[in-house]
Amino acid sequence: MPRDAAHPLPGSSRPASEIRTLFAVASAHLISHFYIMVLPVLLPLLKNRLDVSFLDLGLALTAFSVVTGLTQAPMGFLVDKVGARPILTAGLVLGGLAFLSLAFIASYPWLLLVALLGGLANSVYHPADYAMLASISEHRIGRAFSVHTFAGFLGGAIAPVALLTLAGYGGLETALVCAGLLGPLVAVLLLVSSQQASATRGRTTSCAAQPKRQRIASILTPPVLALTAFFALLALANSAIFSFSVVALIAAHEVSFAAANAALTSYLAATAVGVLLGGALADKVRRHGDASAIGFGLSGLILLPVATLSLSVPALILAMGVSGCIFGLVQPARDMLVRRAAPPGAAGRVFGIVSTGFNIGGIFGPLLFGWLMDHGEPRWVFGAAVIFMGLTALFGLFEERRGPKKARLPLTQS
């Protein structure tokens, strides 16, 4: 193992510039997940303010997800063409101003417009973030991925508490104004940061000079398309846990609402811890496909008793927590698979295309699991999650065998 790999991220010959890049990108990722939660968290308040139905509000949430799904891949091409930093800055400002405007314009058509603009802003984060992270040194990139992913979990976790506290003290408008200001503030952080993405832009220039058809063909490779399906399966598994685990646990195991939420909290908190720990694993392991397969497979196996047995509340909390920790542990290794599949200078495009899988899973997952609940099959919510995790494990094994020979041997760096 290289000497620097044994040290934490700050310790190396290029710590300052890489730390600035990582801090800026992680801050943007935190804001992206915070903004994803703004409309869902404030849904009851928006309903009262606008005097609309939940179906109307659901349409706004769907519009947000659909726009993100349709524009994420094109945004990746734009990132590689003009640079990640200006696109990321524009996304932060656009998202912030959209939510800020909602504090002053109280109409349902404007809410739909805000959802559309928010979805467009949300499409920049994955391609721009990962393009900027490409400047991190090879033996620290796994830890950088883990910090980036953890920041996203943190943003989603603090959003409900922050927004509802602000709304409780100052009303809905105060919550929207404060939320709207966050994006531009982080955009200022990006602008004043001295770290420049010159290496990424340099690689981009050579790719941008290629004919458009050739550039698209070089990106839409079998590994990239397979990884898009891989991410869709992960999103389906996540959708089962994030969206329907509480109601499924109550129906299947006859536990209280508080106990079901405790089990979900155990999963989410343990996933965040696992993500942080997984950075060091991703830097040490060479066969990231095998690592992902083992992690997702074990996570599904540990979740299997939740789907098939009658467990006590402590057992449910423990099973959900251990499954979540292992699931998070291999998230950085998952990102390393995408990095390996990206041609030089095409990180933005590849991550933009692959991340579309998240949107695909996010659109169809709730429909599937809602259908299962409506038909009285709460255990199959977890059963389906286990199946999707198992399929992701098979994808990981398949991608490892497809990858270059040097990535398969040995399992870890010497």
ABEGO torsion letter per residue (X at the ends): XBAAAABBAABBAAAAAAAAAAAAAAAAAAAAAAAAAAAAAAAAAAAAAAGBBAAAAAAAAAAAAAAAAAAAAAAAAAAAAAEAAAAAAAAAAAAAAAAAAAAABBBAAAAAAAAAAAAAAAAAAAAAAAAAAAABBAAAAAAAAAAAAAAAAAAAAAAAAAAAAAAAAAEAAAAAAAAAAAAAAAAAAAAABABBAAAAAAAAAAAAABBAAAAAAAABBAAAAAAAAAAAAAAAAAAAAAAAAAAAAAAAAGBBAAAAAAAAAAAAAAAAAAAAAAAAAAAABABAAAAAAAAAAAAAAAAAAAAABBBBAAAAAAAAAAAAAAAAAAAAAAAAAAAAABBBGAAAAAAAAAAAAAAAAAAAAAAAAAAAAAAGBAAAAAAAAAAAAAAAAAAAAAAAAABBAAAAOBABBX
